[in-house]
């Protein structure tokens, strides 16, 4: 019985040595894995910063481009046109006839001509 206990004690000591060795190996593996992940994270962060900087440059270039100006002008014209015709429709639907209430701004062609005349007048005044 004592021999059996001594044998079990030796086996337990051997198991403890094996467990301690395995634990150290796993800790080393974990540390290496953490370092690899940290390095990968640094690389990805650097790539993200470069991509964000490039995106910002592309955005700034686009905002300065004639293509953006053209798109913006089209959008602005759409708002003006729809807003103008909507306003005109509201005037007419509320009983404001052009005969009773002449409003030169309701005539788009006349308003554009007047706008051109105003610019000519300003140019003459500056000279």
Beta strands, then each sheet from edge to edge (+ up, - down):
end
